[in-house]
Amino acid sequence: MAAPADEKDLLDLVATLAAAEVVPRAVEGERTATFPRDLIRLLGAAGLLGLPYPTEYGGAEVSTPAYLRVIEELSRAWLTAGLAVSVHTLSCFPLAQAGTEEQKRRWLPDMVGGDLLGAYCLSEPHCGSDAAALRTTAVRDADGGGYTITGTKAWITHAGYADYYVVMARTSDDGARGISCFLVPADAPGLSVAPPERKMGMRASPTAQVMLDGVHVGADRRIGAEGEGFAIAMAALDAGRLGIAACATGLAEAALAVAVDYAAEREAFGQAIGEFQGVSFLLADAATGIAAARALYLQAAEVKDAGTAYSTIAAMAKLFATDTCMQVTTDAVQVLGGAGYVEDYPVERYMREAKVLQIVEGTNQVQRVVIGRALRRAASAARSAP
């Protein structure tokens, strides 16, 4: 089933699907730390796992802004669902961008259709932000027919549930230029997954280490040329950061909705607490921040679709949206007071979930590095101009 190409019809479909299938699963899923693999298949059947990819491979070929609005809507219903779509879409990116025509026709339709769930393996136990320092190796066979991959990847979303892993591994000692990209099937001998991490939030979304102990893959599973892996990884992260911005905006929306309803119903000193300036200002600031976050990620998406360099504005969108989400969810707990600190209301969960969005796909400190570096380059170029 293909997703509608019209943006309004698409968002209506997602809203209906989210209300019927996603929202009812969220509380119990997070309580029991149960990954909703069947729900991800349903989203795939609805055409929501390949939205930005070409129709010839089973995608819907919608605009990046439309795709991100879908992520926002799903995240408002349940962050685990929105993040799953974002991470899976990220895991398809290397193949869609750098794969050969034969590779794309072989694997991409099952990926975007939801039959194959993906995971993206870049970080390692000793390096997260410094991704170019990865130590996982891919040694080429003497006859050139394949590679043997050895190493450990850390903080991998969907680990243990994924059907394939996009693995960045070192094929030479030439720094970032020595990294290559591989598509590794989950059932490859030598691949194993550690027990899932016990996390503050996002408990239904599995995160674990992935160990590759002499995993052999054919040369046909290398994506792009040797040495292109780091560039592929960074390009994927630029796109992925927009997905995280959309996730954060949706989660913040969910928190604000609870806070607004509570402030309208809860009375103190003879009036609804929303009538008090201290509370109404918190809600006003939250609504303004959410609107600004959405506008920024949509602007970044339009820059991307225009074919213009968008790394800097993607970093801005991820930074602003996730910082806003952390503030909005914290303030939602404050508005609810003691009720916000207990599990009777979802805002305590939203607050716990928000924190990880400031960390994944490049910490917000790394986003500031990216933005600051771009500012210095622009200033240098202006000084050098005649």
Secondary structure as the mmCIF struct_conf table of DSSP 4:
data_model
#
loop_
_struct_conf.conf_type_id
_struct_conf.id
_struct_conf.beg_label_comp_id
_struct_conf.beg_label_asym_id
_struct_conf.beg_label_seq_id
_struct_conf.end_label_comp_id
_struct_conf.end_label_asym_id
_struct_conf.end_label_seq_id
HELX_LH_PP_P HELX_LH_PP_P1 ALA A 2 PRO A 4
BEND BEND1 ALA A 5 ASP A 6
HELX_RH_AL_P HELX_RH_AL_P1 GLU A 7 LEU A 17
HELX_RH_PI_P HELX_RH_PI_P1 ALA A 18 VAL A 22
HELX_RH_AL_P HELX_RH_AL_P2 VAL A 23 THR A 32
TURN_TY1_P TURN_TY1_P1 ALA A 33 ALA A 33
HELX_RH_AL_P HELX_RH_AL_P3 ARG A 37 ALA A 45
TURN_TY1_P TURN_TY1_P2 ALA A 46 GLY A 47
BEND BEND2 LEU A 49 GLY A 50
TURN_TY1_P TURN_TY1_P3 LEU A 51 PRO A 52
BEND BEND3 TYR A 53 TYR A 53
HELX_RH_3T_P HELX_RH_3T_P1 THR A 55 TYR A 57
TURN_TY1_P TURN_TY1_P4 GLY A 58 GLY A 58
HELX_RH_AL_P HELX_RH_AL_P4 THR A 64 ALA A 77
HELX_RH_AL_P HELX_RH_AL_P5 LEU A 79 ALA A 98
HELX_RH_AL_P HELX_RH_AL_P6 GLU A 101 VAL A 112
TURN_TY1_P TURN_TY1_P5 GLY A 113 GLY A 114
BEND BEND4 ASP A 115 LEU A 116
STRN STRN1 GLY A 118 CYS A 121
STRN STRN2 GLU A 124 GLU A 124
TURN_TY1_P TURN_TY1_P6 PRO A 125 HIS A 126
STRN STRN3 CYS A 127 CYS A 127
BEND BEND5 GLY A 128 SER A 129
HELX_RH_3T_P HELX_RH_3T_P2 ALA A 131 ALA A 133
STRN STRN4 THR A 137 ARG A 140
HELX_LH_PP_P HELX_LH_PP_P2 ASP A 141 ASP A 141
TURN_TY1_P TURN_TY1_P7 ALA A 142 ASP A 143
BEND BEND6 GLY A 144 GLY A 145
STRN STRN5 GLY A 146 THR A 157
TURN_TY1_P TURN_TY1_P8 HIS A 158 TYR A 161
BEND BEND7 ASP A 163 ASP A 163
STRN STRN6 TYR A 164 ARG A 170
BEND BEND8 THR A 171 ASP A 174
HELX_RH_3T_P HELX_RH_3T_P3 GLY A 175 GLY A 178
STRN STRN7 ILE A 179 PRO A 185
TURN_TY1_P TURN_TY1_P9 ALA A 186 ASP A 187
TURN_TY1_P TURN_TY1_P10 PRO A 189 GLY A 190
STRN STRN8 LEU A 191 VAL A 193
HELX_LH_PP_P HELX_LH_PP_P3 ALA A 194 GLU A 197
BEND BEND9 MET A 200 GLY A 201
TURN_TY1_P TURN_TY1_P11 ARG A 203 ALA A 204
BEND BEND10 SER A 205 SER A 205
STRN STRN9 THR A 207 GLY A 218
HELX_RH_3T_P HELX_RH_3T_P4 ALA A 219 ARG A 221
STRN STRN10 ARG A 222 ILE A 223
BEND BEND11 GLY A 224 ALA A 225
TURN_TY1_P TURN_TY1_P12 GLU A 226 GLY A 227
HELX_RH_AL_P HELX_RH_AL_P7 GLY A 229 GLU A 265
STRN STRN11 GLU A 267 ALA A 268
TURN_TY1_P TURN_TY1_P13 PHE A 269 GLY A 270
STRN STRN12 GLN A 271 ALA A 272
HELX_RH_3T_P HELX_RH_3T_P5 ILE A 273 GLU A 275
BEND BEND12 PHE A 276 PHE A 276
HELX_RH_AL_P HELX_RH_AL_P8 GLN A 277 ASP A 305
TURN_TY1_P TURN_TY1_P14 ALA A 306 GLY A 307
HELX_RH_AL_P HELX_RH_AL_P9 SER A 311 LEU A 336
HELX_RH_3T_P HELX_RH_3T_P6 GLY A 337 TYR A 341
BEND BEND13 VAL A 342 VAL A 342
TURN_TY1_P TURN_TY1_P15 GLU A 343 ASP A 344
BEND BEND14 TYR A 345 TYR A 345
TURN_TY1_P TURN_TY1_P16 PRO A 346 PRO A 346
HELX_RH_AL_P HELX_RH_AL_P10 VAL A 347 LEU A 357
TURN_TY1_P TURN_TY1_P17 GLN A 358 GLU A 361
BEND BEND15 GLY A 362 GLY A 362
HELX_RH_AL_P HELX_RH_AL_P11 ASN A 364 SER A 384
#
